[in-house]
């Protein structure tokens, strides 16, 4: 059973930073790509970033240059460092992975960017 648990969300002012964490069960982070998505109120869930099992990363254009995805294999954790946050980054952030054709999601963590 794959389990994902996000943490680190909160309220931050525009221009501020947050680091989200996604704790995983077992060795998932070492064997499959790990993704972050976000979903703003009234909008579809959107992909944000991915890190594959070789460490290669990719980002949505909207966050490129501001967000960094990384992983800690020893602690089975994936991170999303978010800098220069904007009000439009306000959303629930989810980590996700696909294992043997099944997509798994965490419960999400709320990020609110507001002055």
C-alpha positions as CSV (number, residue, x, y, z in Angstrom):
1,X,0.0,0.0,0.0
2,X,1.5,3.3,-1.1
3,X,0.9,6.2,1.4
4,X,1.8,9.8,0.8
5,X,1.5,12.6,3.4
6,X,2.1,16.2,2.7
7,X,3.0,18.9,5.2
8,X,4.4,22.4,5.3
9,X,1.6,24.5,4.0
10,X,0.4,27.7,5.5
11,X,-0.2,31.4,5.1
12,X,2.6,33.4,3.6
13,X,2.9,37.0,2.2
14,X,3.6,37.6,-1.5
15,X,7.3,37.2,-2.2
16,X,7.7,34.8,0.7
17,X,8.8,31.2,0.8
18,X,7.5,27.8,2.0
19,X,8.9,24.3,1.8
20,X,6.4,21.5,1.4
21,X,7.3,17.9,2.3
22,X,5.8,14.6,1.1
23,X,6.5,11.6,3.3
24,X,6.1,8.3,1.6
25,X,5.8,4.7,2.6
26,X,8.7,2.4,1.8
27,X,11.1,3.1,-1.0
28,X,8.8,4.7,-3.4
29,X,10.9,7.8,-3.9
30,X,13.8,5.7,-5.2
31,X,11.9,3.7,-7.8
32,X,9.3,6.0,-9.4
33,X,8.8,9.6,-10.4
34,X,7.3,11.8,-7.8
35,X,5.1,14.7,-8.7
36,X,3.6,17.8,-7.1
37,X,0.2,19.1,-8.3
38,X,-1.9,22.0,-7.1
39,X,-5.6,22.8,-7.2
40,X,-7.0,26.3,-6.7
41,X,-10.6,26.9,-5.7
42,X,-13.0,26.3,-8.6
43,X,-10.2,25.1,-10.9
44,X,-8.8,21.8,-12.2
45,X,-5.9,20.1,-10.5
46,X,-2.7,21.1,-12.3
47,X,0.7,19.5,-12.5
48,X,3.5,21.6,-10.9
49,X,6.8,19.6,-10.9
50,X,8.3,16.1,-11.2
51,X,11.5,14.4,-10.1
52,X,12.2,11.0,-11.6
53,X,14.2,8.2,-10.1
54,X,17.4,9.4,-11.7
55,X,17.0,12.9,-10.2
56,X,16.0,14.7,-13.3
57,X,13.4,17.4,-12.8
58,X,10.8,19.3,-14.8
59,X,8.5,22.2,-13.9
60,X,5.3,23.9,-15.2
61,X,6.1,27.2,-16.8
62,X,4.2,29.1,-14.2
63,X,6.7,28.0,-11.4
64,X,9.9,27.6,-13.4
65,X,12.7,29.5,-11.7
66,X,10.8,29.9,-8.4
67,X,10.1,26.3,-7.3
68,X,12.5,23.5,-6.7
69,X,11.6,19.8,-6.3
70,X,14.1,17.5,-4.5
71,X,14.1,14.2,-2.7
72,X,15.8,12.6,0.3
73,X,16.1,8.9,-0.4
74,X,17.3,8.1,3.1
75,X,14.1,9.6,4.6
76,X,11.7,8.6,1.8
77,X,10.6,12.2,1.4
78,X,10.1,14.6,-1.5
79,X,10.2,18.3,-1.1
80,X,8.9,21.3,-2.9
81,X,10.8,24.5,-2.1
82,X,8.6,27.5,-3.2
83,X,10.2,30.9,-3.4
84,X,8.9,34.3,-4.6
85,X,5.4,33.1,-4.0
86,X,2.5,34.9,-5.7
87,X,-1.2,35.2,-4.8
88,X,-2.0,32.9,-7.8
89,X,0.1,30.2,-6.2
90,X,-2.7,29.8,-3.6
91,X,-4.0,26.3,-3.8
92,X,-4.1,22.9,-2.2
93,X,-0.8,21.1,-3.0
94,X,-0.7,17.4,-3.5
95,X,2.1,14.9,-4.1
96,X,1.5,12.0,-6.3
97,X,3.1,9.0,-7.9
98,X,2.2,6.1,-10.2
99,X,3.1,2.5,-9.2
100,X,2.2,-0.4,-11.5
101,X,-0.4,1.7,-13.3
102,X,-2.2,3.0,-10.2
103,X,-1.9,6.7,-9.3
104,X,-1.7,7.6,-5.7
105,X,-2.4,10.9,-4.0
106,X,-1.7,12.4,-0.6
107,X,-4.4,14.3,1.3
108,X,-3.0,17.7,0.3
109,X,-1.7,20.7,2.2
110,X,-3.1,24.2,1.8
111,X,-0.9,27.1,0.7
112,X,-2.3,30.6,0.9
113,X,-0.4,33.6,-0.4
114,X,-1.9,36.8,0.8
115,X,-1.0,40.1,2.4
